[in-house]
Amino acid sequence: MQDTFQPQPPEPAPEAETPVSLTPPQLPPPQPIPAQPTPPAYRDRSTGLTIFGILQIILGLFAAMMIPLAMLGAFMARLGPGGGIHPRQLLPSMASYGSIAAIMITLGIGSIRIRRWARALTLIGSWYWLIMGVLVTILLTAMLPVVMRTGLAQAQRQAGDAAAAPITTAVMAVVVTVIIVMSAIFLIVVPIAFLVFYSRQDVEQTCRHRDPVERWTDRTPLPVLGASVVLFLGSLYMVLMGATTPLFPFFGRYLTGIPGAACFLVLAAIDFYLAIALFRLHASGWWAAVLLSPIRLVSMALTYGRANLMDAYSRLGWSDAQLRMLNSNPMFRNHVILWWSLISLVIFFGYLLWIGRYFKTPGQASAVADARMI
């Protein structure tokens, strides 16, 4: 028997396997972590700047108080036999006290507000204050005992031997010592304190951080800025002297009146130009300042050594009593104050030579200015 072949139905095709994905599931992007403020790399000196600013304001107020005291002294002097001081002779001291008061108060406010220019100008003023203070302290130490002995001798002669109670040498030594010590504290110790504080690196960084705007004092190196400021203030002083006391030393003689005033005005214009030229780092201005300084030194030295100062003051209209009082002062009789001003000019000439490194070539001067080497 023959088997019949029955076809089997086709087997269903195997289903395709779903490929397994090896890619990890996408996670949501991480949220950015808020940036934490980085602490400054310096110690903030805002409190110290405020304290020293207040101290400057107080010193400025003390300088302002000297103006009425000077006026009172001039009024009391008019009651004396010499007829007192002419108001025109009082203007230089009043203007000096007023300028010091205005500068100190302005710098104090700038220090409290943490301004760059206040720090720079305070450093310049403190250096000038210290140098002049050292010279004045030396001058007081050398001349104050002589001045006091001379003044006491004159007072005893005027009062009579019976009425004048002699002051012992010990008492006078104590008085002189106290005056010198107090002067040294104010003229040397105080400016040193200002220099130590404002020269600190963290004080500079505090001013730069709190006052990020570039100021005019940042446009030139600090040593050059100091010379420029001194010349600018000197030009203002020359104008004042020409208007109030036209007594100009000129190569062995004193020019008074209109010629003396004209020389002061010319010298003021020269100093003003030199101040601007140094501030802009012009090498020509530095060379002009260096070449003119020895000429001034020679003119002043010849005049102080040859000319008669009392005769020059008499031509200004000073009375005989005023001239006798002036001539009795050893500091004027021996030309001590005049030679002291000459020494100051010698120091400034040496300073001009020292800052010459900023004026070698225009390229170097520009590089120094850009780096703001202070």
C-alpha positions in Angstrom: 0.0 0.0 0.0 1.4 3.1 -1.1 1.7 5.9 1.4 0.4 9.1 0.3 2.6 12.2 0.9 0.9 15.0 2.5 2.9 18.3 2.5 3.5 19.8 5.9 2.7 23.4 6.3 5.8 25.7 6.3 7.2 26.5 9.6 6.8 30.1 10.5 10.0 32.2 10.1 11.7 33.0 13.4 11.0 36.5 14.6 13.9 38.9 14.3 15.5 39.5 17.6 15.3 43.1 18.9 18.9 44.4 19.0 20.0 45.3 22.5 21.2 49.0 22.7 24.6 49.5 24.3 24.2 53.3 24.5 23.6 54.4 28.1 20.5 56.4 28.7 20.7 60.2 28.3 20.8 61.9 31.6 19.7 65.5 32.1 22.6 68.0 31.9 24.2 68.9 35.3 23.1 72.2 36.7 25.9 74.7 37.0 27.2 75.3 40.5 27.0 79.0 41.4 30.4 80.6 41.5 31.6 81.4 44.9 33.3 84.9 45.3 37.0 84.4 45.6 38.4 86.2 48.6 40.9 89.0 47.8 44.6 88.1 47.9 45.3 91.1 50.1 44.2 92.4 53.4 41.5 95.1 53.1 42.8 98.3 54.6 39.6 100.4 54.4 39.5 101.0 58.1 43.1 102.2 58.2 42.5 104.5 55.3 39.5 106.0 57.2 41.6 106.5 60.3 44.5 108.2 58.6 42.0 110.3 56.5 40.4 111.6 59.7 43.9 112.3 61.1 44.7 114.4 58.0 41.5 116.3 58.3 42.4 117.1 62.0 45.8 118.3 60.9 44.3 120.4 58.2 42.0 122.0 60.8 44.9 122.8 63.0 46.7 124.5 60.1 43.5 126.5 59.4 43.5 127.6 63.0 47.0 129.1 62.5 45.5 131.8 60.2 43.6 133.7 62.9 46.5 133.2 65.3 48.8 134.8 62.7 46.4 137.7 62.3 46.2 138.1 66.1 50.0 138.1 66.3 50.2 140.8 63.6 47.6 142.9 65.5 49.5 142.6 68.8 52.7 143.5 67.0 51.2 146.8 65.8 51.0 147.8 69.5 54.8 147.6 69.8 57.3 150.3 69.1 58.0 149.1 65.6 54.5 149.7 64.2 53.8 146.1 63.6 53.7 144.1 60.4 52.3 145.4 57.2 49.3 143.2 56.0 51.1 142.5 52.8 53.9 140.9 54.8 51.4 138.6 56.5 49.9 137.2 53.2 52.6 134.6 52.5 52.2 132.9 55.9 48.4 133.1 55.7 48.4 131.7 52.2 50.8 128.9 53.3 48.6 127.9 56.2 45.5 128.1 54.1 47.0 125.9 51.3 48.2 123.3 53.8 44.8 123.2 55.4 43.0 122.8 52.1 45.4 120.1 50.9 45.3 118.1 54.1 41.5 118.2 54.3 41.1 117.3 50.6 43.5 114.3 51.0 41.8 113.2 54.2 38.4 113.1 52.4 39.9 111.3 49.5 41.5 108.7 51.9 38.2 108.1 53.6 36.6 107.6 50.2 39.5 105.3 49.2 40.6 107.1 46.1 43.8 106.3 44.2 44.8 109.9 43.9 44.6 110.4 47.6 47.1 107.7 48.3 49.5 108.9 45.7 49.4 112.5 46.7 49.6 111.6 50.4 52.8 109.6 49.8 54.3 112.6 47.9 53.3 115.0 50.6 54.6 112.7 53.4 58.0 112.4 51.7 58.2 116.2 51.3 57.0 116.7 54.9 59.6 114.3 56.2 62.6 115.8 54.3 61.7 119.3 55.3 60.9 118.2 58.8 64.4 116.7 59.2 66.0 119.9 58.0 63.8 122.1 60.2 64.6 119.9 63.3 68.3 120.2 62.6 67.9 123.9 62.2 66.0 124.2 65.5 68.5 122.1 67.3 71.4 124.3 66.2 69.8 127.7 66.4 67.0 127.6 69.0 69.3 127.9 72.0 71.1 130.9 70.4 67.7 132.6 69.6 66.4 132.1 73.1 69.5 133.4 74.7 69.4 136.5 72.5 65.8 137.1 73.1 66.1 136.7 76.9 69.1 139.1 76.9 67.1 141.7 75.0 64.2 141.3 77.4 66.4 141.8 80.4 68.0 144.9 78.9 64.6 146.4 78.2 63.1 145.6 81.6 66.2 146.6 83.6 68.5 144.5 85.7 66.3 145.0 88.8 63.1 143.9 87.3 64.4 141.1 85.1 64.4 137.8 86.9 67.2 135.7 85.3 66.3 132.3 83.9 68.7 129.6 84.8 70.4 127.6 82.1 68.7 124.4 83.3 65.2 125.9 82.8 66.1 127.1 79.4 67.6 123.7 78.5 64.4 122.0 79.5 62.3 124.5 77.4 64.5 124.0 74.4 64.4 120.2 74.7 60.7 120.1 75.0 60.3 122.3 71.9 62.7 120.2 69.9 61.2 116.9 70.9 57.6 118.1 70.1 58.8 119.4 66.8 60.6 116.1 66.0 57.4 114.2 66.7 55.3 116.4 64.5 57.9 116.9 61.7 59.5 113.4 61.6 57.5 110.7 63.5 54.1 111.7 62.0 55.2 111.7 58.4 57.0 108.4 58.9 53.8 106.9 60.1 52.0 108.1 57.0 54.7 106.7 54.8 54.8 103.3 56.4 51.0 102.9 56.1 50.4 104.3 52.6 53.4 102.5 51.2 52.0 99.1 52.1 51.1 96.8 49.2 47.7 95.9 50.6 46.9 99.6 50.9 47.6 100.1 47.2 45.6 97.0 46.3 42.7 98.2 48.5 42.6 101.5 46.6 42.8 99.8 43.2 40.0 97.4 44.2 37.7 100.0 45.7 38.5 102.6 43.1 38.9 100.7 39.8 38.7 103.9 37.6 42.1 105.1 36.3 43.0 108.4 37.9 45.3 111.2 36.7 47.9 110.2 39.2 48.2 106.8 37.5 49.4 108.4 34.2 53.0 108.9 35.3 55.4 107.2 37.7 55.1 108.3 41.3 58.6 109.7 41.7 58.1 111.8 38.6 54.7 112.9 39.8 56.3 114.1 43.0 58.8 116.3 41.2 55.9 117.7 39.0 53.8 118.5 42.1 56.7 120.3 43.8 57.4 122.4 40.7 53.7 123.2 40.3 53.3 124.3 44.0 56.6 126.2 43.6 55.2 128.2 40.7 52.2 129.2 42.8 54.6 130.3 45.6 56.6 132.4 43.2 53.5 134.2 42.1 52.6 134.9 45.7 56.1 136.2 46.5 56.1 138.4 43.5 52.9 140.0 44.6 53.7 140.4 48.3 57.5 140.4 48.8 59.3 141.2 45.5 62.8 140.4 46.8 64.5 138.3 44.1 68.1 137.1 44.4 69.8 137.7 41.1 73.5 136.8 40.8 74.9 138.8 43.7 72.2 141.4 44.2 68.5 141.6 45.3 66.0 142.9 42.7 63.1 144.7 44.4 59.9 146.3 43.2 58.8 145.8 39.6 62.0 144.1 38.5 61.9 141.6 41.4 58.2 140.9 40.8 58.8 140.4 37.1 61.6 137.9 37.8 59.3 136.0 40.2 56.6 135.8 37.5 59.1 134.6 34.9 60.4 131.9 37.2 56.8 130.9 38.0 56.0 130.4 34.3 59.2 128.3 33.9 58.3 126.1 36.9 54.7 125.7 35.6 56.0 124.5 32.2 58.5 122.1 33.8 55.8 120.7 36.0 53.6 119.9 32.9 56.6 118.6 30.9 57.7 116.2 33.7 54.2 115.0 34.2 53.9 114.1 30.5 57.4 112.4 30.6 58.9 114.8 28.1 62.7 114.3 28.1 63.1 117.9 27.1 61.4 119.1 30.3 63.7 117.0 32.4 66.8 118.3 30.7 65.6 121.9 31.1 65.0 121.3 34.8 68.4 119.8 35.3 70.2 122.5 33.4 68.3 125.4 35.1 68.8 124.1 38.7 72.6 124.8 38.8 71.9 128.3 37.5 69.5 129.0 40.3 71.9 127.6 42.8 74.8 129.9 41.6 72.5 132.9 41.5 71.2 132.3 45.1 74.7 131.5 46.5 76.2 134.6 45.0 73.4 136.8 46.3 73.4 135.3 49.8 77.1 135.7 50.1 77.5 139.2 48.7 74.3 141.2 48.9 73.0 143.0 52.0 69.6 141.6 53.0 68.7 144.4 55.4 69.3 147.0 52.7 67.0 145.1 50.4 64.2 144.9 53.0 64.6 148.7 53.6 64.0 149.2 49.9 60.7 147.3 50.3 59.5 149.9 52.8 60.3 148.2 56.1 60.6 150.5 59.1 63.8 150.9 61.0 62.3 149.2 64.0 61.3 146.2 61.9 64.8 146.0 60.4 66.4 146.2 63.9 64.1 143.4 65.1 64.9 141.3 62.0 68.6 142.0 62.3 68.6 140.9 66.0 67.4 137.5 65.0 70.5 135.2 64.6 68.7 133.2 62.0 68.4 136.2 59.7 71.6 137.9 60.7 73.6 134.9 59.8 71.6 134.1 56.7 70.7 130.7 58.2 67.2 130.6 56.6 68.6 131.7 53.3 71.2 129.0 53.3 68.6 126.5 54.4 66.5 127.3 51.3 69.7 126.8 49.3 70.2 123.3 50.8 66.6 122.5 49.9 67.3 123.4 46.3 70.4 121.2 46.3 68.4 118.3 47.5 65.8 118.8 44.8 68.5 119.0 42.2 69.8 115.6 43.4 66.3 114.3 43.2 65.9 115.5 39.6 69.1 113.6 38.7 67.7 110.5 40.4 64.5 110.4 38.4 66.5 110.8 35.2 66.1 107.0 34.6 62.5 107.7 33.6 63.6 110.0 30.7 66.3 108.0 29.0 64.6 107.4 25.7 61.0 108.0 24.5 60.4 104.3 24.2 61.7 103.6 27.7 59.6 106.5 29.1 56.5 105.1 27.5 57.2 101.7 28.8 57.7 103.0 32.3 54.5 105.0 32.0 52.5 102.0 30.8 53.9 99.9 33.6 53.0 102.6 36.2 56.0 101.9 38.3 55.1 103.3 41.6 
